[in-house]
Amino acid sequence: MTLTKYNDFKNLNDNELDELILKLKKELLFLRIQKVNFSSLQPHLFRHTKHHLAQLLTYKRQKLNTSKNLRKIRKNKILK
């Protein structure tokens, strides 16, 4: 299993992005529970899940920042 690429989820809308983030957080929780219960655990899944979650959260933050910046830019152009 390879790590996800940043461009793989750039075409997701906000709702799909939020659902995927929630799904990955739940998956991390289940992985932690498996680790505590000594059930069959694949340690590399921690890294892959955390990596994917970090990418999604970064993309969401960038998307939010650009939309706020665009509003500020448009507002300043109207006022001038």
mmJSON file of the N, C-alpha and C atoms, coordinates in Angstrom:
{"data_MODEL":{"atom_site":{
"group_PDB":["ATOM","ATOM","ATOM","ATOM","ATOM","ATOM","ATOM","ATOM","ATOM","ATOM","ATOM","ATOM","ATOM","ATOM","ATOM","ATOM","ATOM","ATOM","ATOM","ATOM","ATOM","ATOM","ATOM","ATOM","ATOM","ATOM","ATOM","ATOM","ATOM","ATOM","ATOM","ATOM","ATOM","ATOM","ATOM","ATOM","ATOM","ATOM","ATOM","ATOM","ATOM","ATOM","ATOM","ATOM","ATOM","ATOM","ATOM","ATOM","ATOM","ATOM","ATOM","ATOM","ATOM","ATOM","ATOM","ATOM","ATOM","ATOM","ATOM","ATOM","ATOM","ATOM","ATOM","ATOM","ATOM","ATOM","ATOM","ATOM","ATOM","ATOM","ATOM","ATOM","ATOM","ATOM","ATOM","ATOM","ATOM","ATOM","ATOM","ATOM","ATOM","ATOM","ATOM","ATOM","ATOM","ATOM","ATOM","ATOM","ATOM","ATOM","ATOM","ATOM","ATOM","ATOM","ATOM","ATOM","ATOM","ATOM","ATOM","ATOM","ATOM","ATOM","ATOM","ATOM","ATOM","ATOM","ATOM","ATOM","ATOM","ATOM","ATOM","ATOM","ATOM","ATOM","ATOM","ATOM","ATOM","ATOM","ATOM","ATOM","ATOM","ATOM","ATOM","ATOM","ATOM","ATOM","ATOM","ATOM","ATOM","ATOM","ATOM","ATOM","ATOM","ATOM","ATOM","ATOM","ATOM","ATOM","ATOM","ATOM","ATOM","ATOM","ATOM","ATOM","ATOM","ATOM","ATOM","ATOM","ATOM","ATOM","ATOM","ATOM","ATOM","ATOM","ATOM","ATOM","ATOM","ATOM","ATOM","ATOM","ATOM","ATOM","ATOM","ATOM","ATOM","ATOM","ATOM","ATOM","ATOM","ATOM","ATOM","ATOM","ATOM","ATOM","ATOM","ATOM","ATOM","ATOM","ATOM","ATOM","ATOM","ATOM","ATOM","ATOM","ATOM","ATOM","ATOM","ATOM","ATOM","ATOM","ATOM","ATOM","ATOM","ATOM","ATOM","ATOM","ATOM","ATOM","ATOM","ATOM","ATOM","ATOM","ATOM","ATOM","ATOM","ATOM","ATOM","ATOM","ATOM","ATOM","ATOM","ATOM","ATOM","ATOM","ATOM","ATOM","ATOM","ATOM","ATOM","ATOM","ATOM","ATOM","ATOM","ATOM","ATOM","ATOM","ATOM","ATOM","ATOM","ATOM","ATOM","ATOM","ATOM","ATOM","ATOM","ATOM","ATOM","ATOM","ATOM","ATOM"],
"id":[1,2,3,4,5,6,7,8,9,10,11,12,13,14,15,16,17,18,19,20,21,22,23,24,25,26,27,28,29,30,31,32,33,34,35,36,37,38,39,40,41,42,43,44,45,46,47,48,49,50,51,52,53,54,55,56,57,58,59,60,61,62,63,64,65,66,67,68,69,70,71,72,73,74,75,76,77,78,79,80,81,82,83,84,85,86,87,88,89,90,91,92,93,94,95,96,97,98,99,100,101,102,103,104,105,106,107,108,109,110,111,112,113,114,115,116,117,118,119,120,121,122,123,124,125,126,127,128,129,130,131,132,133,134,135,136,137,138,139,140,141,142,143,144,145,146,147,148,149,150,151,152,153,154,155,156,157,158,159,160,161,162,163,164,165,166,167,168,169,170,171,172,173,174,175,176,177,178,179,180,181,182,183,184,185,186,187,188,189,190,191,192,193,194,195,196,197,198,199,200,201,202,203,204,205,206,207,208,209,210,211,212,213,214,215,216,217,218,219,220,221,222,223,224,225,226,227,228,229,230,231,232,233,234,235,236,237,238,239,240],
"type_symbol":["N","C","C","N","C","C","N","C","C","N","C","C","N","C","C","N","C","C","N","C","C","N","C","C","N","C","C","N","C","C","N","C","C","N","C","C","N","C","C","N","C","C","N","C","C","N","C","C","N","C","C","N","C","C","N","C","C","N","C","C","N","C","C","N","C","C","N","C","C","N","C","C","N","C","C","N","C","C","N","C","C","N","C","C","N","C","C","N","C","C","N","C","C","N","C","C","N","C","C","N","C","C","N","C","C","N","C","C","N","C","C","N","C","C","N","C","C","N","C","C","N","C","C","N","C","C","N","C","C","N","C","C","N","C","C","N","C","C","N","C","C","N","C","C","N","C","C","N","C","C","N","C","C","N","C","C","N","C","C","N","C","C","N","C","C","N","C","C","N","C","C","N","C","C","N","C","C","N","C","C","N","C","C","N","C","C","N","C","C","N","C","C","N","C","C","N","C","C","N","C","C","N","C","C","N","C","C","N","C","C","N","C","C","N","C","C","N","C","C","N","C","C","N","C","C","N","C","C","N","C","C","N","C","C","N","C","C","N","C","C"],
"label_atom_id":["N","CA","C","N","CA","C","N","CA","C","N","CA","C","N","CA","C","N","CA","C","N","CA","C","N","CA","C","N","CA","C","N","CA","C","N","CA","C","N","CA","C","N","CA","C","N","CA","C","N","CA","C","N","CA","C","N","CA","C","N","CA","C","N","CA","C","N","CA","C","N","CA","C","N","CA","C","N","CA","C","N","CA","C","N","CA","C","N","CA","C","N","CA","C","N","CA","C","N","CA","C","N","CA","C","N","CA","C","N","CA","C","N","CA","C","N","CA","C","N","CA","C","N","CA","C","N","CA","C","N","CA","C","N","CA","C","N","CA","C","N","CA","C","N","CA","C","N","CA","C","N","CA","C","N","CA","C","N","CA","C","N","CA","C","N","CA","C","N","CA","C","N","CA","C","N","CA","C","N","CA","C","N","CA","C","N","CA","C","N","CA","C","N","CA","C","N","CA","C","N","CA","C","N","CA","C","N","CA","C","N","CA","C","N","CA","C","N","CA","C","N","CA","C","N","CA","C","N","CA","C","N","CA","C","N","CA","C","N","CA","C","N","CA","C","N","CA","C","N","CA","C","N","CA","C","N","CA","C","N","CA","C","N","CA","C","N","CA","C","N","CA","C","N","CA","C","N","CA","C"],
"label_alt_id":[null,null,null,null,null,null,null,null,null,null,null,null,null,null,null,null,null,null,null,null,null,null,null,null,null,null,null,null,null,null,null,null,null,null,null,null,null,null,null,null,null,null,null,null,null,null,null,null,null,null,null,null,null,null,null,null,null,null,null,null,null,null,null,null,null,null,null,null,null,null,null,null,null,null,null,null,null,null,null,null,null,null,null,null,null,null,null,null,null,null,null,null,null,null,null,null,null,null,null,null,null,null,null,null,null,null,null,null,null,null,null,null,null,null,null,null,null,null,null,null,null,null,null,null,null,null,null,null,null,null,null,null,null,null,null,null,null,null,null,null,null,null,null,null,null,null,null,null,null,null,null,null,null,null,null,null,null,null,null,null,null,null,null,null,null,null,null,null,null,null,null,null,null,null,null,null,null,null,null,null,null,null,null,null,null,null,null,null,null,null,null,null,null,null,null,null,null,null,null,null,null,null,null,null,null,null,null,null,null,null,null,null,null,null,null,null,null,null,null,null,null,null,null,null,null,null,null,null,null,null,null,null,null,null,null,null,null,null,null,null],
"label_comp_id":["MET","MET","MET","THR","THR","THR","LEU","LEU","LEU","THR","THR","THR","LYS","LYS","LYS","TYR","TYR","TYR","ASN","ASN","ASN","ASP","ASP","ASP","PHE","PHE","PHE","LYS","LYS","LYS","ASN","ASN","ASN","LEU","LEU","LEU","ASN","ASN","ASN","ASP","ASP","ASP","ASN","ASN","ASN","GLU","GLU","GLU","LEU","LEU","LEU","ASP","ASP","ASP","GLU","GLU","GLU","LEU","LEU","LEU","ILE","ILE","ILE","LEU","LEU","LEU","LYS","LYS","LYS","LEU","LEU","LEU","LYS","LYS","LYS","LYS","LYS","LYS","GLU","GLU","GLU","LEU","LEU","LEU","LEU","LEU","LEU","PHE","PHE","PHE","LEU","LEU","LEU","ARG","ARG","ARG","ILE","ILE","ILE","GLN","GLN","GLN","LYS","LYS","LYS","VAL","VAL","VAL","ASN","ASN","ASN","PHE","PHE","PHE","SER","SER","SER","SER","SER","SER","LEU","LEU","LEU","GLN","GLN","GLN","PRO","PRO","PRO","HIS","HIS","HIS","LEU","LEU","LEU","PHE","PHE","PHE","ARG","ARG","ARG","HIS","HIS","HIS","THR","THR","THR","LYS","LYS","LYS","HIS","HIS","HIS","HIS","HIS","HIS","LEU","LEU","LEU","ALA","ALA","ALA","GLN","GLN","GLN","LEU","LEU","LEU","LEU","LEU","LEU","THR","THR","THR","TYR","TYR","TYR","LYS","LYS","LYS","ARG","ARG","ARG","GLN","GLN","GLN","LYS","LYS","LYS","LEU","LEU","LEU","ASN","ASN","ASN","THR","THR","THR","SER","SER","SER","LYS","LYS","LYS","ASN","ASN","ASN","LEU","LEU","LEU","ARG","ARG","ARG","LYS","LYS","LYS","ILE","ILE","ILE","ARG","ARG","ARG","LYS","LYS","LYS","ASN","ASN","ASN","LYS","LYS","LYS","ILE","ILE","ILE","LEU","LEU","LEU","LYS","LYS","LYS"],
"label_asym_id":["A","A","A","A","A","A","A","A","A","A","A","A","A","A","A","A","A","A","A","A","A","A","A","A","A","A","A","A","A","A","A","A","A","A","A","A","A","A","A","A","A","A","A","A","A","A","A","A","A","A","A","A","A","A","A","A","A","A","A","A","A","A","A","A","A","A","A","A","A","A","A","A","A","A","A","A","A","A","A","A","A","A","A","A","A","A","A","A","A","A","A","A","A","A","A","A","A","A","A","A","A","A","A","A","A","A","A","A","A","A","A","A","A","A","A","A","A","A","A","A","A","A","A","A","A","A","A","A","A","A","A","A","A","A","A","A","A","A","A","A","A","A","A","A","A","A","A","A","A","A","A","A","A","A","A","A","A","A","A","A","A","A","A","A","A","A","A","A","A","A","A","A","A","A","A","A","A","A","A","A","A","A","A","A","A","A","A","A","A","A","A","A","A","A","A","A","A","A","A","A","A","A","A","A","A","A","A","A","A","A","A","A","A","A","A","A","A","A","A","A","A","A","A","A","A","A","A","A","A","A","A","A","A","A","A","A","A","A","A","A"],
"label_entity_id":["1","1","1","1","1","1","1","1","1","1","1","1","1","1","1","1","1","1","1","1","1","1","1","1","1","1","1","1","1","1","1","1","1","1","1","1","1","1","1","1","1","1","1","1","1","1","1","1","1","1","1","1","1","1","1","1","1","1","1","1","1","1","1","1","1","1","1","1","1","1","1","1","1","1","1","1","1","1","1","1","1","1","1","1","1","1","1","1","1","1","1","1","1","1","1","1","1","1","1","1","1","1","1","1","1","1","1","1","1","1","1","1","1","1","1","1","1","1","1","1","1","1","1","1","1","1","1","1","1","1","1","1","1","1","1","1","1","1","1","1","1","1","1","1","1","1","1","1","1","1","1","1","1","1","1","1","1","1","1","1","1","1","1","1","1","1","1","1","1","1","1","1","1","1","1","1","1","1","1","1","1","1","1","1","1","1","1","1","1","1","1","1","1","1","1","1","1","1","1","1","1","1","1","1","1","1","1","1","1","1","1","1","1","1","1","1","1","1","1","1","1","1","1","1","1","1","1","1","1","1","1","1","1","1","1","1","1","1","1","1"],
"label_seq_id":[1,1,1,2,2,2,3,3,3,4,4,4,5,5,5,6,6,6,7,7,7,8,8,8,9,9,9,10,10,10,11,11,11,12,12,12,13,13,13,14,14,14,15,15,15,16,16,16,17,17,17,18,18,18,19,19,19,20,20,20,21,21,21,22,22,22,23,23,23,24,24,24,25,25,25,26,26,26,27,27,27,28,28,28,29,29,29,30,30,30,31,31,31,32,32,32,33,33,33,34,34,34,35,35,35,36,36,36,37,37,37,38,38,38,39,39,39,40,40,40,41,41,41,42,42,42,43,43,43,44,44,44,45,45,45,46,46,46,47,47,47,48,48,48,49,49,49,50,50,50,51,51,51,52,52,52,53,53,53,54,54,54,55,55,55,56,56,56,57,57,57,58,58,58,59,59,59,60,60,60,61,61,61,62,62,62,63,63,63,64,64,64,65,65,65,66,66,66,67,67,67,68,68,68,69,69,69,70,70,70,71,71,71,72,72,72,73,73,73,74,74,74,75,75,75,76,76,76,77,77,77,78,78,78,79,79,79,80,80,80],
"pdbx_PDB_ins_code":[null,null,null,null,null,null,null,null,null,null,null,null,null,null,null,null,null,null,null,null,null,null,null,null,null,null,null,null,null,null,null,null,null,null,null,null,null,null,null,null,null,null,null,null,null,null,null,null,null,null,null,null,null,null,null,null,null,null,null,null,null,null,null,null,null,null,null,null,null,null,null,null,null,null,null,null,null,null,null,null,null,null,null,null,null,null,null,null,null,null,null,null,null,null,null,null,null,null,null,null,null,null,null,null,null,null,null,null,null,null,null,null,null,null,null,null,null,null,null,null,null,null,null,null,null,null,null,null,null,null,null,null,null,null,null,null,null,null,null,null,null,null,null,null,null,null,null,null,null,null,null,null,null,null,null,null,null,null,null,null,null,null,null,null,null,null,null,null,null,null,null,null,null,null,null,null,null,null,null,null,null,null,null,null,null,null,null,null,null,null,null,null,null,null,null,null,null,null,null,null,null,null,null,null,null,null,null,null,null,null,null,null,null,null,null,null,null,null,null,null,null,null,null,null,null,null,null,null,null,null,null,null,null,null,null,null,null,null,null,null],
"Cartn_x":[0.841,0.0,0.887,0.643,1.465,0.773,1.556,0.995,0.173,-0.834,-1.705,-0.994,-1.407,-0.871,-1.79,-1.228,-1.979,-3.008,-2.689,-3.585,-4.763,-4.752,-5.816,-7.161,-7.174,-8.427,-8.716,-8.064,-8.29,-9.656,-10.297,-11.587,-12.759,-12.488,-13.551,-14.219,-15.541,-16.218,-16.118,-16.664,-16.508,-17.144,-18.326,-19.005,-18.234,-17.766,-16.989,-15.687,-15.089,-13.846,-14.07,-15.157,-15.469,-15.778,-16.511,-16.829,-15.572,-14.658,-13.417,-12.545,-12.506,-11.742,-12.32,-13.629,-14.275,-14.01,-14.07,-13.802,-12.376,-11.418,-10.019,-9.778,-10.449,-10.315,-10.872,-11.991,-12.556,-11.627,-11.03,-10.102,-8.89,-8.388,-7.277,-7.682,-8.893,-9.39,-9.429,-9.947,-10.018,-8.63,-7.687,-6.317,-5.712,-5.992,-5.484,-6.107,-7.395,-8.069,-7.48,-7.204,-6.578,-5.208,-4.47,-3.136,-3.21,-4.175,-4.318,-4.785,-5.639,-6.208,-5.315,-4.153,-3.193,-3.78,-4.737,-5.245,-4.306,-4.581,-3.679,-3.621,-2.448,-2.256,-1.164,-1.425,-0.427,0.068,1.259,1.736,1.83,2.038,2.167,0.851,-0.268,-1.549,-1.655,-0.976,-0.939,-0.324,0.81,1.52,0.692,0.113,-0.666,-1.901,-2.568,-3.782,-3.467,-2.437,-2.051,-1.606,-0.869,-0.383,-1.56,-2.509,-3.661,-4.508,-4.701,-5.472,-4.796,-3.498,-2.759,-2.88,-2.827,-2.974,-4.358,-5.38,-6.746,-6.969,-6.459,-6.622,-5.86,-4.689,-3.919,-4.658,-5.199,-5.941,-7.175,-7.861,-9.053,-8.687,-7.588,-7.141,-6.756,-6.054,-5.665,-6.893,-7.843,-9.066,-9.837,-9.894,-10.573,-9.864,-8.545,-7.772,-7.914,-7.878,-7.989,-9.374,-10.412,-11.749,-11.91,-11.334,-11.399,-10.607,-9.444,-8.623,-9.319,-10.007,-10.719,-11.831,-12.516,-13.57,-12.99,-11.842,-11.202,-10.779,-10.223,-9.764,-10.944,-12.023,-13.204,-13.801,-13.824,-14.379,-13.549,-12.231,-11.359,-11.509,-11.719,-11.891,-13.194,-14.228,-15.508,-15.428,-14.724,-14.623,-13.772,-12.815,-11.897,-12.506],
"Cartn_y":[-1.174,0.0,1.238,2.118,3.319,4.49,5.494,6.698,7.445,8.167,8.888,10.112,10.506,11.694,12.875,14.04,15.25,15.563,15.23,15.543,14.587,13.495,12.508,13.013,13.98,14.432,15.913,16.5,17.92,18.178,17.15,17.353,17.062,16.877,16.625,17.932,17.867,19.058,19.068,20.103,20.279,19.15,18.701,17.638,16.323,15.977,14.741,14.813,15.983,16.192,15.992,16.566,16.408,14.956,14.258,12.852,11.99,12.271,11.507,11.767,13.002,13.334,12.596,12.596,11.894,10.389,9.837,8.405,8.042,8.869,8.605,8.753,9.706,9.846,8.614,8.093,6.877,5.69,5.622,4.536,4.581,5.778,5.912,5.453,5.775,5.33,3.809,3.173,1.713,1.084,1.719,1.211,1.284,2.378,2.495,1.435,1.18,0.149,-1.226,-1.509,-2.785,-2.917,-1.824,-1.848,-2.187,-1.607,-1.847,-3.271,-3.802,-5.142,-6.257,-5.934,-6.91,-7.785,-7.266,-8.026,-7.814,-8.493,-8.405,-6.958,-6.421,-5.016,-4.888,-4.042,-3.743,-2.313,-2.182,-0.858,0.181,-0.27,0.699,1.448,0.893,1.562,2.852,2.915,4.158,5.262,4.964,5.973,6.417,5.462,5.793,6.625,6.24,6.945,8.354,8.496,9.822,10.721,10.139,10.89,11.408,10.531,10.895,11.952,11.781,12.738,14.114,14.138,15.404,16.108,15.349,15.938,16.553,15.835,16.337,17.59,17.589,18.761,19.966,19.724,20.801,21.367,20.481,20.92,21.718,21.246,21.948,23.337,23.455,24.741,25.692,25.187,26.026,26.506,25.615,25.959,27.034,26.908,27.887,29.226,29.209,30.461,31.181,30.458,31.12,31.722,31.047,31.61,32.859,32.872,34.067,35.202,34.896,35.925,36.508,35.666,36.162,37.125,36.807,37.7,39.052,39.019,40.272,41.084,40.419,41.11,41.747,40.976,41.509,42.675,42.557,43.612,44.88,44.753,45.92,46.57,45.787,46.358,47.136,46.637,47.331,48.648,48.648,49.847,50.93,50.564,51.538,52.245],
"Cartn_z":[0.0,0.0,0.0,-0.937,-1.035,-0.353,-0.032,0.565,-0.471,-0.018,-0.936,-1.493,-2.655,-3.302,-3.027,-2.948,-2.638,-3.719,-4.953,-6.072,-6.176,-5.414,-5.512,-5.012,-4.149,-3.562,-3.814,-4.77,-5.055,-5.689,-6.23,-6.87,-5.93,-4.632,-3.664,-3.257,-3.055,-2.538,-1.015,-0.386,1.055,1.862,1.451,2.199,2.121,0.939,0.768,1.56,1.585,2.328,3.825,4.342,5.765,6.117,5.244,5.482,5.505,4.604,4.535,5.76,6.221,7.431,8.627,8.75,9.855,9.788,8.592,8.409,8.842,8.473,8.831,10.335,10.966,12.416,13.131,12.634,13.218,13.012,11.833,11.541,12.474,12.744,13.691,15.089,15.48,16.778,16.849,15.812,15.792,15.773,15.102,15.108,16.508,17.214,18.585,19.497,19.298,20.096,19.803,18.542,18.185,18.835,18.873,19.464,20.957,21.653,23.085,23.351,22.499,22.699,22.175,21.681,21.17,20.056,19.315,18.179,16.993,15.912,14.761,14.268,14.312,13.979,12.928,11.959,10.941,11.201,11.754,12.183,11.069,9.861,8.775,8.52,8.946,8.733,9.547,10.694,11.459,10.62,10.025,9.237,8.037,7.328,6.137,6.489,7.555,7.945,8.424,9.241,9.727,8.577,7.647,6.492,5.66,5.39,4.582,5.305,6.596,7.379,7.383,7.553,7.552,6.201,5.127,3.801,3.625,4.07,3.926,4.767,5.987,6.838,6.282,5.71,5.089,3.89,3.067,1.884,2.292,3.321,3.797,4.305,5.056,5.577,4.438,3.437,2.307,1.539,1.375,0.66,1.423,2.732,3.566,3.532,3.619,3.6,2.276,1.175,-0.123,-0.305,0.173,0.015,0.879,2.087,2.925,2.289,1.734,1.105,-0.115,-0.865,-2.029,-1.621,-0.521,-0.046,0.364,1.042,1.453,0.243,-0.757,-1.962,-2.686,-2.827,-3.501,-2.719,-1.408,-0.572,-0.714,-0.729,-0.875,-2.237,-3.272,-4.613,-4.706,-4.039,-4.072,-3.32,-2.184,-1.376,-2.016,-2.848,-3.459,-4.606],
"occupancy":[1.0,1.0,1.0,1.0,1.0,1.0,1.0,1.0,1.0,1.0,1.0,1.0,1.0,1.0,1.0,1.0,1.0,1.0,1.0,1.0,1.0,1.0,1.0,1.0,1.0,1.0,1.0,1.0,1.0,1.0,1.0,1.0,1.0,1.0,1.0,1.0,1.0,1.0,1.0,1.0,1.0,1.0,1.0,1.0,1.0,1.0,1.0,1.0,1.0,1.0,1.0,1.0,1.0,1.0,1.0,1.0,1.0,1.0,1.0,1.0,1.0,1.0,1.0,1.0,1.0,1.0,1.0,1.0,1.0,1.0,1.0,1.0,1.0,1.0,1.0,1.0,1.0,1.0,1.0,1.0,1.0,1.0,1.0,1.0,1.0,1.0,1.0,1.0,1.0,1.0,1.0,1.0,1.0,1.0,1.0,1.0,1.0,1.0,1.0,1.0,1.0,1.0,1.0,1.0,1.0,1.0,1.0,1.0,1.0,1.0,1.0,1.0,1.0,1.0,1.0,1.0,1.0,1.0,1.0,1.0,1.0,1.0,1.0,1.0,1.0,1.0,1.0,1.0,1.0,1.0,1.0,1.0,1.0,1.0,1.0,1.0,1.0,1.0,1.0,1.0,1.0,1.0,1.0,1.0,1.0,1.0,1.0,1.0,1.0,1.0,1.0,1.0,1.0,1.0,1.0,1.0,1.0,1.0,1.0,1.0,1.0,1.0,1.0,1.0,1.0,1.0,1.0,1.0,1.0,1.0,1.0,1.0,1.0,1.0,1.0,1.0,1.0,1.0,1.0,1.0,1.0,1.0,1.0,1.0,1.0,1.0,1.0,1.0,1.0,1.0,1.0,1.0,1.0,1.0,1.0,1.0,1.0,1.0,1.0,1.0,1.0,1.0,1.0,1.0,1.0,1.0,1.0,1.0,1.0,1.0,1.0,1.0,1.0,1.0,1.0,1.0,1.0,1.0,1.0,1.0,1.0,1.0,1.0,1.0,1.0,1.0,1.0,1.0,1.0,1.0,1.0,1.0,1.0,1.0,1.0,1.0,1.0,1.0,1.0,1.0],
"B_iso_or_equiv":[0.0,0.0,0.0,0.0,0.0,0.0,0.0,0.0,0.0,0.0,0.0,0.0,0.0,0.0,0.0,0.0,0.0,0.0,0.0,0.0,0.0,0.0,0.0,0.0,0.0,0.0,0.0,0.0,0.0,0.0,0.0,0.0,0.0,0.0,0.0,0.0,0.0,0.0,0.0,0.0,0.0,0.0,0.0,0.0,0.0,0.0,0.0,0.0,0.0,0.0,0.0,0.0,0.0,0.0,0.0,0.0,0.0,0.0,0.0,0.0,0.0,0.0,0.0,0.0,0.0,0.0,0.0,0.0,0.0,0.0,0.0,0.0,0.0,0.0,0.0,0.0,0.0,0.0,0.0,0.0,0.0,0.0,0.0,0.0,0.0,0.0,0.0,0.0,0.0,0.0,0.0,0.0,0.0,0.0,0.0,0.0,0.0,0.0,0.0,0.0,0.0,0.0,0.0,0.0,0.0,0.0,0.0,0.0,0.0,0.0,0.0,0.0,0.0,0.0,0.0,0.0,0.0,0.0,0.0,0.0,0.0,0.0,0.0,0.0,0.0,0.0,0.0,0.0,0.0,0.0,0.0,0.0,0.0,0.0,0.0,0.0,0.0,0.0,0.0,0.0,0.0,0.0,0.0,0.0,0.0,0.0,0.0,0.0,0.0,0.0,0.0,0.0,0.0,0.0,0.0,0.0,0.0,0.0,0.0,0.0,0.0,0.0,0.0,0.0,0.0,0.0,0.0,0.0,0.0,0.0,0.0,0.0,0.0,0.0,0.0,0.0,0.0,0.0,0.0,0.0,0.0,0.0,0.0,0.0,0.0,0.0,0.0,0.0,0.0,0.0,0.0,0.0,0.0,0.0,0.0,0.0,0.0,0.0,0.0,0.0,0.0,0.0,0.0,0.0,0.0,0.0,0.0,0.0,0.0,0.0,0.0,0.0,0.0,0.0,0.0,0.0,0.0,0.0,0.0,0.0,0.0,0.0,0.0,0.0,0.0,0.0,0.0,0.0,0.0,0.0,0.0,0.0,0.0,0.0,0.0,0.0,0.0,0.0,0.0,0.0],
"pdbx_formal_charge":[null,null,null,null,null,null,null,null,null,null,null,null,null,null,null,null,null,null,null,null,null,null,null,null,null,null,null,null,null,null,null,null,null,null,null,null,null,null,null,null,null,null,null,null,null,null,null,null,null,null,null,null,null,null,null,null,null,null,null,null,null,null,null,null,null,null,null,null,null,null,null,null,null,null,null,null,null,null,null,null,null,null,null,null,null,null,null,null,null,null,null,null,null,null,null,null,null,null,null,null,null,null,null,null,null,null,null,null,null,null,null,null,null,null,null,null,null,null,null,null,null,null,null,null,null,null,null,null,null,null,null,null,null,null,null,null,null,null,null,null,null,null,null,null,null,null,null,null,null,null,null,null,null,null,null,null,null,null,null,null,null,null,null,null,null,null,null,null,null,null,null,null,null,null,null,null,null,null,null,null,null,null,null,null,null,null,null,null,null,null,null,null,null,null,null,null,null,null,null,null,null,null,null,null,null,null,null,null,null,null,null,null,null,null,null,null,null,null,null,null,null,null,null,null,null,null,null,null,null,null,null,null,null,null,null,null,null,null,null,null],
"auth_seq_id":[1,1,1,2,2,2,3,3,3,4,4,4,5,5,5,6,6,6,7,7,7,8,8,8,9,9,9,10,10,10,11,11,11,12,12,12,13,13,13,14,14,14,15,15,15,16,16,16,17,17,17,18,18,18,19,19,19,20,20,20,21,21,21,22,22,22,23,23,23,24,24,24,25,25,25,26,26,26,27,27,27,28,28,28,29,29,29,30,30,30,31,31,31,32,32,32,33,33,33,34,34,34,35,35,35,36,36,36,37,37,37,38,38,38,39,39,39,40,40,40,41,41,41,42,42,42,43,43,43,44,44,44,45,45,45,46,46,46,47,47,47,48,48,48,49,49,49,50,50,50,51,51,51,52,52,52,53,53,53,54,54,54,55,55,55,56,56,56,57,57,57,58,58,58,59,59,59,60,60,60,61,61,61,62,62,62,63,63,63,64,64,64,65,65,65,66,66,66,67,67,67,68,68,68,69,69,69,70,70,70,71,71,71,72,72,72,73,73,73,74,74,74,75,75,75,76,76,76,77,77,77,78,78,78,79,79,79,80,80,80],
"auth_comp_id":["MET","MET","MET","THR","THR","THR","LEU","LEU","LEU","THR","THR","THR","LYS","LYS","LYS","TYR","TYR","TYR","ASN","ASN","ASN","ASP","ASP","ASP","PHE","PHE","PHE","LYS","LYS","LYS","ASN","ASN","ASN","LEU","LEU","LEU","ASN","ASN","ASN","ASP","ASP","ASP","ASN","ASN","ASN","GLU","GLU","GLU","LEU","LEU","LEU","ASP","ASP","ASP","GLU","GLU","GLU","LEU","LEU","LEU","ILE","ILE","ILE","LEU","LEU","LEU","LYS","LYS","LYS","LEU","LEU","LEU","LYS","LYS","LYS","LYS","LYS","LYS","GLU","GLU","GLU","LEU","LEU","LEU","LEU","LEU","LEU","PHE","PHE","PHE","LEU","LEU","LEU","ARG","ARG","ARG","ILE","ILE","ILE","GLN","GLN","GLN","LYS","LYS","LYS","VAL","VAL","VAL","ASN","ASN","ASN","PHE","PHE","PHE","SER","SER","SER","SER","SER","SER","LEU","LEU","LEU","GLN","GLN","GLN","PRO","PRO","PRO","HIS","HIS","HIS","LEU","LEU","LEU","PHE","PHE","PHE","ARG","ARG","ARG","HIS","HIS","HIS","THR","THR","THR","LYS","LYS","LYS","HIS","HIS","HIS","HIS","HIS","HIS","LEU","LEU","LEU","ALA","ALA","ALA","GLN","GLN","GLN","LEU","LEU","LEU","LEU","LEU","LEU","THR","THR","THR","TYR","TYR","TYR","LYS","LYS","LYS","ARG","ARG","ARG","GLN","GLN","GLN","LYS","LYS","LYS","LEU","LEU","LEU","ASN","ASN","ASN","THR","THR","THR","SER","SER","SER","LYS","LYS","LYS","ASN","ASN","ASN","LEU","LEU","LEU","ARG","ARG","ARG","LYS","LYS","LYS","ILE","ILE","ILE","ARG","ARG","ARG","LYS","LYS","LYS","ASN","ASN","ASN","LYS","LYS","LYS","ILE","ILE","ILE","LEU","LEU","LEU","LYS","LYS","LYS"],
"auth_asym_id":["A","A","A","A","A","A","A","A","A","A","A","A","A","A","A","A","A","A","A","A","A","A","A","A","A","A","A","A","A","A","A","A","A","A","A","A","A","A","A","A","A","A","A","A","A","A","A","A","A","A","A","A","A","A","A","A","A","A","A","A","A","A","A","A","A","A","A","A","A","A","A","A","A","A","A","A","A","A","A","A","A","A","A","A","A","A","A","A","A","A","A","A","A","A","A","A","A","A","A","A","A","A","A","A","A","A","A","A","A","A","A","A","A","A","A","A","A","A","A","A","A","A","A","A","A","A","A","A","A","A","A","A","A","A","A","A","A","A","A","A","A","A","A","A","A","A","A","A","A","A","A","A","A","A","A","A","A","A","A","A","A","A","A","A","A","A","A","A","A","A","A","A","A","A","A","A","A","A","A","A","A","A","A","A","A","A","A","A","A","A","A","A","A","A","A","A","A","A","A","A","A","A","A","A","A","A","A","A","A","A","A","A","A","A","A","A","A","A","A","A","A","A","A","A","A","A","A","A","A","A","A","A","A","A","A","A","A","A","A","A"],
"auth_atom_id":["N","CA","C","N","CA","C","N","CA","C","N","CA","C","N","CA","C","N","CA","C","N","CA","C","N","CA","C","N","CA","C","N","CA","C","N","CA","C","N","CA","C","N","CA","C","N","CA","C","N","CA","C","N","CA","C","N","CA","C","N","CA","C","N","CA","C","N","CA","C","N","CA","C","N","CA","C","N","CA","C","N","CA","C","N","CA","C","N","CA","C","N","CA","C","N","CA","C","N","CA","C","N","CA","C","N","CA","C","N","CA","C","N","CA","C","N","CA","C","N","CA","C","N","CA","C","N","CA","C","N","CA","C","N","CA","C","N","CA","C","N","CA","C","N","CA","C","N","CA","C","N","CA","C","N","CA","C","N","CA","C","N","CA","C","N","CA","C","N","CA","C","N","CA","C","N","CA","C","N","CA","C","N","CA","C","N","CA","C","N","CA","C","N","CA","C","N","CA","C","N","CA","C","N","CA","C","N","CA","C","N","CA","C","N","CA","C","N","CA","C","N","CA","C","N","CA","C","N","CA","C","N","CA","C","N","CA","C","N","CA","C","N","CA","C","N","CA","C","N","CA","C","N","CA","C","N","CA","C","N","CA","C","N","CA","C","N","CA","C","N","CA","C","N","CA","C","N","CA","C"],
"pdbx_PDB_model_num":[1,1,1,1,1,1,1,1,1,1,1,1,1,1,1,1,1,1,1,1,1,1,1,1,1,1,1,1,1,1,1,1,1,1,1,1,1,1,1,1,1,1,1,1,1,1,1,1,1,1,1,1,1,1,1,1,1,1,1,1,1,1,1,1,1,1,1,1,1,1,1,1,1,1,1,1,1,1,1,1,1,1,1,1,1,1,1,1,1,1,1,1,1,1,1,1,1,1,1,1,1,1,1,1,1,1,1,1,1,1,1,1,1,1,1,1,1,1,1,1,1,1,1,1,1,1,1,1,1,1,1,1,1,1,1,1,1,1,1,1,1,1,1,1,1,1,1,1,1,1,1,1,1,1,1,1,1,1,1,1,1,1,1,1,1,1,1,1,1,1,1,1,1,1,1,1,1,1,1,1,1,1,1,1,1,1,1,1,1,1,1,1,1,1,1,1,1,1,1,1,1,1,1,1,1,1,1,1,1,1,1,1,1,1,1,1,1,1,1,1,1,1,1,1,1,1,1,1,1,1,1,1,1,1,1,1,1,1,1,1]
}}}
